[in-house]
C-alpha cells in the first residue's frame, strides 16, 4: 500500500508540513505526523480600519476577507510555527459546506502572498475517520455556527444526505446569556469569552427525565448547587443550578418544523440506502467543541431513542445507537485526520501545486506566459480530496 508510506526528502528527512483547520470560532494548527495540534487559537484578527478584533467569518467583502487572511496566516507562521511558508506544502481541513469565496480567497493568499509550494484540501467529515480506522460512519459536527451531519459510506461522503441546523456553540451562548440575565442584574453585555468560560466550566447536559421536569412551571426536583463565577476579578456572577442544567436544552427543543439535533441525525439516516441505516446508527462519530460537554452523548442517545417512537421514524427500524470513542478530543478530531492524511503520499498525489494554480487561476502580469507554459502540469492535480 504505497499510498500510506511517509513522505521523505532526497536526504531521507520528513519535511515540516503545516496542517490548518480554520473553524468559525477556533483554529487548530500543527504539523503532520503529530498526535495533537500545537496551538488552538481564536479565529480572529485585528481590523486595521477599526482597530478591533474581528472574527474571520465577519468579513463585509472579498477584500476584507483577503486582508483578514493575510494577517491571520502571517500570525500562524511567524508567531506560532516559526517557519517560513515559502516553498512548503500545507494541508487545509475544511467542511464540505465551506463557502467557495473563503476557499478561493485562502488559496489566493497562500499561493500569491506566501508562496506555499502546494495545498491539499481535505473534507473534515471524511478525514476525521482516519484515526478510527473505519470507512463508514455518520459524522455529526457540532461546531460554533451550526451542526452538520454527513454520512460517510465506504470512504465517500454522501453529500445529498447532508443535514444542517443553526444549533451550535453560538446558539448555546445566546441561550445561556438569557438564563444568566434572568438570575443576575447588569450582565447584558457580557463578552463572548466570559460566556464561553461559564459554559465550559459550569454547565452540563442533563438527563432526559430531569429535562422534562425542568420544563414544568413548578417542580419539586432538587437542582444542582449554584456556582459563584468570578468575572475578570471585578464582580461575581451567580450561576444557578437550573441555569447550569438548562444551558444545552436549546439543542433538543424542536422548532416550528419539529427539527432539533436528534431529528437532524435521523433525517440524514433516512436519506441513505436501507441496507446502510443500521450500520450508520451503530457508527456515530461526534466532532466539534460543543459535543465535549459532560453528558452530551448519553443525552443524545436518549433523544434518538425517543424520536424512534415517532411515526415518521418508525420506518427506520433501528435497534440501537452506538458512539465511537476516538483517541482524541472532539474539538480537534478533524485536524488529527488532516495530520494523518498529510503524512502520506496523498499529499503529493492530490495536492494543488503553486505552478498549477498560477497557470489555471491567478497568473500575475509580471510572469511571461510563454515561459510559464513550459512548466509541466502535475498529473492528477485536483482542487480537493
C-alpha positions, -999 to 999 in steps of 0.1 A, spaced: 0 0 0 23 28 -12 -3 54 -6 3 52 32 41 54 30 55 85 47 69 114 26 106 119 27 130 142 10 160 131 -10 180 132 22 156 109 40 142 136 63 105 143 66 96 179 58 75 200 81 40 202 66 16 226 82 -19 213 90 -45 241 94 -81 237 105 -98 271 104 -130 270 123 -156 297 128 -145 302 165 -112 285 168 -83 275 146 -62 244 151 -26 245 139 2 219 139 23 196 117 17 163 100 25 132 120 18 147 153 -9 135 177 -24 168 187 -23 204 174 5 227 186 -19 256 192 -56 262 193 -63 299 188 -93 321 182 -101 326 145 -99 364 147 -76 392 137 -74 429 144 -92 450 118 -70 478 105 -99 502 100 -115 499 134 -85 486 154 -109 460 170 -107 422 170 -130 407 144 -137 370 135 -126 358 101 -162 350 92 -173 386 99 -160 400 66 -180 425 46 -164 419 12 -139 397 -5 -112 423 0 -119 423 37 -116 385 38 -83 387 19 -69 413 43 -80 392 73 -65 360 60 -32 377 51 -28 389 87 -41 356 101 -18 334 81 12 357 89 4 352 126 2 314 122 36 311 106 56 338 122 42 338 158 33 301 163 50 279 136 82 300 135 90 287 100 88 303 65 58 294 45 76 298 12 80 265 -8 64 244 19 32 224 14 2 229 36 -29 208 45 -62 226 49 -90 209 67 -124 223 59 -161 215 59 -178 203 27 -201 232 32 -173 258 33 -182 288 11 -164 289 -22 -154 325 -16 -135 315 15 -117 286 -1 -107 306 -32 -95 336 -11 -75 313 12 -58 297 -18 -51 331 -33 -34 343 0 -14 311 4 -1 309 -32 3 346 -41 11 362 -8 31 335 10 41 313 -20 35 279 -5 46 251 -28 13 230 -26 -20 229 -9 -41 199 -1 -77 205 9 -94 176 27 -130 174 40 -133 173 77 -162 149 78 -142 123 59 -107 127 74 -119 125 110 -124 88 104 -87 82 97 -78 79 134 -106 54 140 -96 32 110 -132 29 97 -147 40 64 -184 40 72 -199 63 98 -224 90 105 -203 121 113 -220 148 134 -201 180 136 -215 203 163 -195 235 158 -199 271 166 -224 284 140 -242 252 131 -245 214 135 -238 195 103 -244 158 97 -230 139 67 -230 101 63 -197 86 50 -201 53 33 -171 32 23 -149 63 23 -172 85 3 -193 114 19 -229 111 8 -234 148 2 -270 145 -9 -279 132 25 -264 161 45 -284 179 72 -276 211 89 -293 233 116 -282 265 133 -275 246 166 -241 250 179 -219 270 203 -234 303 193 -270 293 200 -259 278 233 -242 311 242 -273 331 234 -295 308 255 -270 308 284 -269 346 283 -307 348 285 -306 325 316 -279 345 332 -298 377 327 -328 362 345 -309 355 376 -284 384 376 -285 421 371 -263 442 349 -248 413 329 -264 420 295 -231 430 279 -210 400 289 -182 393 265 -182 362 244 -152 347 261 -168 350 296 -200 333 284 -179 305 269 -159 301 301 -191 298 321 -205 272 296 -173 251 298 -166 253 335 -201 253 350 -227 238 326 -235 202 316 -261 182 296 -287 168 319 -307 136 316 -340 135 296 -361 128 327 -347 158 346 -351 180 314 -388 172 313 -391 182 350 -373 215 343 -397 223 316 -426 223 340 -438 256 356 -433 242 391 -413 212 402 -400 196 434 -368 184 418 -337 194 437 -314 214 414 -276 211 414 -257 236 436 -252 272 425 -218 284 414 -202 318 420 -182 326 389 -156 353 391 -159 378 363 -124 391 354 -117 397 391 -142 426 393 -175 410 402 -191 376 409 -218 361 387 -243 337 403 -247 307 380 -278 289 394 -283 252 393 -311 255 368 -290 276 346 -263 250 346 -287 223 336 -307 242 311 -279 258 291 -278 229 265 -315 223 263 -317 246 232 -302 217 212 -331 194 219 -360 218 217 -379 213 184 -386 243 163 -418 250 143 -408 224 117 -402 198 145 -365 198 139 -337 195 165 -303 179 169 -317 143 172 -342 147 143 -313 160 121 -294 128 126 -323 106 119 -332 126 88 -297 120 75 -301 83 80 -334 83 61 -316 97 30 -292 67 26 -298 32 14 -319 10 36 -291 -16 40 -267 11 55 -291 26 80 -283 2 109 -246 4 102 -246 42 104 -267 41 136 -240 19 152 -211 41 140 -219 76 152 -189 99 153 -192 132 172 -168 160 164 -167 197 173 -161 215 205 -197 218 215 -200 180 217 -174 178 245 -199 189 272 -204 164 301 -234 141 294 -237 151 257 -235 115 243 -258 100 269 -285 126 264 -282 125 226 -288 87 227 -319 92 249 -332 117 224 -326 95 194 -344 65 210 -373 88 219 -376 100 183 -377 65 170 -411 61 186 -425 89 163 -444 77 133 -421 94 108 -391 75 120 -406 40 126 -397 31 91 -360 32 101 -364 0 122 -331 8 141 -324 -14 171 -297 7 189 -272 36 186 -235 34 193 -209 61 195 -172 59 188 -147 70 214 -117 81 195 -81 87 206 -86 124 206 -107 153 219 -137 161 198 -126 197 191 -95 186 171 -107 153 156 -108 167 121 -74 183 125 -59 149 135 -73 133 104 -57 160 83 -24 154 100 -26 117 92 -35 123 55 -8 149 52 19 124 64 11 100 35 16 100 -3 -18 116 -6 -1 150 -3 20 145 -34 -8 128 -53 -38 151 -47 -23 185 -37 -26 216 -59 9 229 -67 17 266 -70 26 262 -107 -7 246 -115 -27 272 -95 -10 301 -112 -15 287 -147 -51 279 -142 -64 306 -119 -43 337 -110 -14 343 -133 3 376 -123 10 401 -151 47 401 -144 50 364 -153 58 357 -190 30 335 -202 52 318 -229 78 309 -204 53 297 -179 36 274 -203 68 253 -205 61 242 -169 46 207 -168 12 203 -153 11 179 -124 -8 148 -133 -39 141 -112 -40 175 -95 -74 183 -81 -89 211 -60 -100 189 -31 -97 153 -20 
